[in-house]
Structure formats: structure tokens, C-alpha cells
Amino acid sequence: MKYIVTGGAGFIGSHIVEELSRQEHETVIFDNLFSGKMENIQPFLKEGNVSFVQGSVTDLPLLKKIFEGADGIFHEGAIASVPRSIANPLATNEANVTGTLNVLDAARNCGVRKVLFASSSSVYGNTPTLPKREDMTPNPLSPYAVSKLTGEHYLKVFSEVYGLKTLSLRYFNVFGPRQDPKSEYAAVIPKFITKILNHESPTIYGDGGQTRDFTYVKDVVQANIRAMESDAEGVFNVAYCKRIDLNELATLIMDIIGITVPMLYEPARTGDVRDSLADIRRAQEAFGYAPEYTVKTGLKETIAWYRK
Ligand SMILES: NC(=O)c1ccc[n+]([C@@H]2O[C@H](COP(=O)([O-])OP(=O)(O)OC[C@H]3O[C@@H](n4cnc5c(N)ncnc54)[C@H](O)[C@@H]3O)[C@@H](O)[C@H]2O)c1
């Protein structure tokens, strides 16, 4: 098979590339290196079946060239941050909404079989009902969440109007090796791990009682591969299906690392949701998704990587 991974030089995209390469598929990484890094993909580029094209999903003519002969698209490329979207909503809209529309249009023009879209649990917003099910009314609280929900709608419409197979995966707080700890927009787990390894105090926004359904990146890869290989279409949660709060998370990381530091508490950030937990039955039933990593087993692999 020939697959394209947009955003393939990023954290999640590079793990999808790693698995496609292991399965010996022809794989093209398409990324503008906005937040992705060559070092994430260098080892896979040495394999003969993986190549890299630097470009933006906002460049439709280039997408049409690259997608020629592709069987499927893993569309991970995006400005992947709630606070970044609050700082610059137009840039997020351009990359995430116009970019996704371009990917779909190029895919239908090139006769691609299926497009998978990296959506997000943020589309649910702060609705109190847990666990989150795909048939709940979305309530986006940030430009980022709006961009992901809009992308989902475009996928559905391209399936109905043009017959392109499409599927959106709503990822819940993904973590693992290669996740960037340095940017001011970095996610909580890489920030906590790198701070604690340096004997520094990590910052928690709010009281630390907010909960998340943390999902190890290899389970996200499994969901992507199974979803691509199936005929399923629609919107699916991808998560581990248990939640822990940030105070518990920090304690768990300190236990695994063997270093204890006090936490710093700052005011809660706008656009952040309080609680998050997924119902994953739809993905289990439609394409056999079965998460294999607890937060603890995922953290052990992740911490080992950051130690290196
Ligand atoms: N990490 C999570 O917990 C999480 C949760 C929900 C959804 N997602 C989604 O999963 C996808 C991957 O996220 P990630 O955590 O790996 O983030 P990431 O920032 O590491 O990866 C995003 C990649 O997209 C690339 N990119 C950005 N703008 C682009 C453009 N215009 N054209 C081409 N490439 C572009 C970046 O350079 C980067 O390599 C994103 O779509 C994100 O919104 C991630």
C-alpha cells in the first residue's frame, strides 16, 4: 500500500510512520515542520520505503501531486494546541480547517480510498456527562476545538457527497516518546517528566483536580492502522478509557522516576476542560480497537525515552 502521513514529522505522526515502515508500506511524510522535527523521522527515512516532502496542507496543488497513487491518508498535520489557537485563531483555522478541506479535495481528485482525520476530545467541551460518547452534542470551547469539529463535518460531507471513505478519530490526551517538552504550548506529561527529571517543580494550572483519559501513543497508532484497514466510517473516540487527575499523575511520575518535588499551582487556563473520559465501545465494535497500555506502563516507556 502507499500511504501519506500529513504531520508525519510530529509526535503522533512519526509513530504512525514508524509502524507503516515496519509493515513495509510505501510511506510519504508530508510536513511543513511547523512543530515537527526531522530528528523524529530520521531513523525511518533510512528505510527505502519512507520518504519526506516538506510542504503545507494549505498548498492544494502540491497535495494533488503528492497524493497521486496513494491508497490512504493519515491526516495528522495541524496546529495542535488549544492555547496557540487562542493566541492566533486565524492561523489555526488556516492550517486545521482550510488544510483539512484541501486534504479531502486532493484525496478525492486523486482517487484515494480513505482519509483518516486526527480529531480531538476537545470537541466535547465542558459538558458534565461522563464518559464522552460520540453521539453527544459537541460544545467546543476554543478555536482549536472548533477547527477539529469543522474538520469532522467536512469528512462526513466528503463521504456523503463524493463517496470518499472518511473516518475521524477523537484522540484523548495522547502521550509517549518524542512528544515535545520544550514549547510553551507543550502538553502536561512531557512537561512534568522533564521538570521532575531535572529536580524542578512542574506547574499545574488550577487545583490539579482536573481529570484526563491519558492515552499511550502506541494505542493511537493501533487505532489508526485498524481504522484504515477497515471499511468503517464516521467519528470514533480513541482513549484508554480510565481517567486520573493531574495531582495523581504527578505523584505517579515522581514514583516511577524516584524523585519527589513540590508542585507549583497557577490559575486555571481559559479553554481547558475540567474532566475528560471516553467511551470507546464504538471503536471496539467497528474496527476492533483494544488499548494495550495503562497510564503506568505507557509512562514507564515514555520516561525511559526522556532519560535517554
Ligand atoms: N497530542 C494529543 O494529545 C492530541 C490530542 C487530540 C488531537 N491531536 C491531533 O493529533 C495530530 C498530531 O498531534 P501531535 O500531538 O503529534 O502534534 P505535533 O505538533 O507534534 O504534530 C503536528 C504536526 O503537523 C505539522 N503541521 C502543522 N501545520 C502544518 C501544515 N500547515 N502543513 C503540514 N504539516 C503541518 C507540524 O509540523 C507537526 O509535525 C494533530 O492534528 C492534533 O490536533 C493530538
PDBQT file of the ligand as one rigid body, heavy atoms in Angstrom, charges set to zero:
ROOT
HETATM    1  N1  LIG A 401      -1.284  15.043  21.264  1.00  0.00    +0.000 N 
HETATM    2  C1  LIG A 401      -2.559  14.952  21.623  1.00  0.00    +0.000 C 
HETATM    3  O1  LIG A 401      -2.879  14.676  22.788  1.00  0.00    +0.000 OA
HETATM    4  C2  LIG A 401      -3.660  15.172  20.621  1.00  0.00    +0.000 A 
HETATM    5  C3  LIG A 401      -4.987  15.090  21.076  1.00  0.00    +0.000 A 
HETATM    6  C4  LIG A 401      -6.007  15.270  20.155  1.00  0.00    +0.000 A 
HETATM    7  C5  LIG A 401      -5.722  15.501  18.832  1.00  0.00    +0.000 A 
HETATM    8  N2  LIG A 401      -4.436  15.595  18.418  1.00  0.00    +0.000 N 
HETATM    9  C6  LIG A 401      -4.188  15.844  16.987  1.00  0.00    +0.000 C 
HETATM   10  O2  LIG A 401      -3.267  14.879  16.512  1.00  0.00    +0.000 OA
HETATM   11  C7  LIG A 401      -2.470  15.446  15.469  1.00  0.00    +0.000 C 
HETATM   12  C8  LIG A 401      -0.993  15.256  15.803  1.00  0.00    +0.000 C 
HETATM   13  O3  LIG A 401      -0.712  15.966  17.004  1.00  0.00    +0.000 OA
HETATM   14  P1  LIG A 401       0.690  15.895  17.763  1.00  0.00    +0.000 P 
HETATM   15  O4  LIG A 401       0.402  15.832  19.206  1.00  0.00    +0.000 OA
HETATM   16  O5  LIG A 401       1.530  14.850  17.129  1.00  0.00    +0.000 OA
HETATM   17  O6  LIG A 401       1.260  17.349  17.486  1.00  0.00    +0.000 OA
HETATM   18  P2  LIG A 401       2.584  17.801  16.698  1.00  0.00    +0.000 P 
HETATM   19  O7  LIG A 401       2.589  19.299  16.784  1.00  0.00    +0.000 OA
HETATM   20  O8  LIG A 401       3.760  17.054  17.179  1.00  0.00    +0.000 OA
HETATM   21  O9  LIG A 401       2.257  17.340  15.217  1.00  0.00    +0.000 OA
HETATM   22  C9  LIG A 401       1.581  18.141  14.283  1.00  0.00    +0.000 C 
HETATM   23  C10 LIG A 401       2.386  18.087  13.002  1.00  0.00    +0.000 C 
HETATM   24  O10 LIG A 401       1.689  18.835  11.989  1.00  0.00    +0.000 OA
HETATM   25  C11 LIG A 401       2.642  19.612  11.289  1.00  0.00    +0.000 C 
HETATM   26  N3  LIG A 401       1.958  20.744  10.684  1.00  0.00    +0.000 N 
HETATM   27  C12 LIG A 401       1.467  21.872  11.281  1.00  0.00    +0.000 A 
HETATM   28  N4  LIG A 401       0.932  22.691  10.377  1.00  0.00    +0.000 NA
HETATM   29  C13 LIG A 401       1.069  22.065   9.174  1.00  0.00    +0.000 A 
HETATM   30  C14 LIG A 401       0.735  22.428   7.838  1.00  0.00    +0.000 A 
HETATM   31  N5  LIG A 401       0.128  23.588   7.570  1.00  0.00    +0.000 N 
HETATM   32  N6  LIG A 401       1.044  21.573   6.844  1.00  0.00    +0.000 NA
HETATM   33  C15 LIG A 401       1.679  20.390   7.097  1.00  0.00    +0.000 A 
HETATM   34  N7  LIG A 401       2.016  20.000   8.326  1.00  0.00    +0.000 NA
HETATM   35  C16 LIG A 401       1.718  20.835   9.360  1.00  0.00    +0.000 A 
HETATM   36  C17 LIG A 401       3.659  20.016  12.353  1.00  0.00    +0.000 C 
HETATM   37  O11 LIG A 401       4.898  20.457  11.815  1.00  0.00    +0.000 OA
HETATM   38  C18 LIG A 401       3.771  18.732  13.135  1.00  0.00    +0.000 C 
HETATM   39  O12 LIG A 401       4.743  17.871  12.598  1.00  0.00    +0.000 OA
HETATM   40  C19 LIG A 401      -2.902  16.898  15.346  1.00  0.00    +0.000 C 
HETATM   41  O13 LIG A 401      -3.846  17.004  14.313  1.00  0.00    +0.000 OA
HETATM   42  C20 LIG A 401      -3.554  17.179  16.685  1.00  0.00    +0.000 C 
HETATM   43  O14 LIG A 401      -4.501  18.224  16.605  1.00  0.00    +0.000 OA
HETATM   44  C21 LIG A 401      -3.391  15.434  19.281  1.00  0.00    +0.000 A 
ENDROOT
TORSDOF 0
